[in-house]
Amino acid sequence: MEFDFWTIVSIIVGVIATLFGVFWGKVKGKLLAAFMLVKEALDVGKAAIDALEDNKITPEEVAKIKQEALEVKQAWHNLLGK
């Protein structure tokens, strides 16, 4: 079986595109997980700042900060793949 130049180039480009597609799928998932981690960390900061606006922290505000911190922990585990 004989291949011409363009057939060989097409096969090589196809293999490269397939490998890139697999790599991009993995990277895209990690980028989304990293974005979610940053978002959740910012939510914790916002909840803490909101709680400190009136110079006292209520039990409801503590519960909200704790919930946001748990979401950061979950986002961290998602990023690490646990």
N, C-alpha and C positions, 0 to 999 in steps of 0.2 A: 504494500500500500504506500502510495507516494503522496506527500503533503507539499503544497506550495507555500510560499512565504506568508500569504494572508491567512491561510488556515492555521498555521502555527501561531501567528500573532493573535488571531481570534481566540484560540485555545488558552493562550497565556493571559490575555485580557479577561477572559471568563473566569479563570482560576483566581486571578487577583481580585476581581469584583466579588467573588464568592467569599474569599477570605476577609476582605474588607467589610462585607455585610455582616459576617459573624462577629468580627471585632467590634463594629459599630453597635451591634445589638447589646453586647456586654457593656461597652462604655456608656451607652445611652442610659441603661438601667442604673449604673453607678452615679452618673451625673444627676439623675432625677433623685436618687436617694440622698446625695450630698445637698442638693437644693432643699429637700424636705428637712434635713438636719438643721441647716442654717435658718430656715423659716421657723422651725419649732424653737430654736434657741432665741430668736428674736421675740417670739411670743412670750417666752419666760421673762425676758427683760422688760417687755411692755407690761406684763402683769405685775411685776415687781414695782415698776415706776408708778403705775396706776395705784397700787396699794399704798405707796409712800407719799402720795400727793397731799393727803390730809394729816400727815405725821402720825398716823396710827394704823395698825394692821388689824383688820377684823378677821374672825375665824373663816368667813366666806372667802376673803382675799387669800388667806393662807391655803385654803383648799384649792383655789384657782391656780395659785403658783405651784402647788404640789402636782396638780393635774397636768399643767404645762410641762413641768420637769419630767413627769412620767412619759409624756409624749416625746420629749427630747431623747430619753433613754431608748424608747422604742425605735425612733428614727435612727439612732446610733446603731442599734442592733440590725436594723434593715440595711444600713450602709455596709456593715461588716458581713452581712449574709448569715446571721445567726437565727 
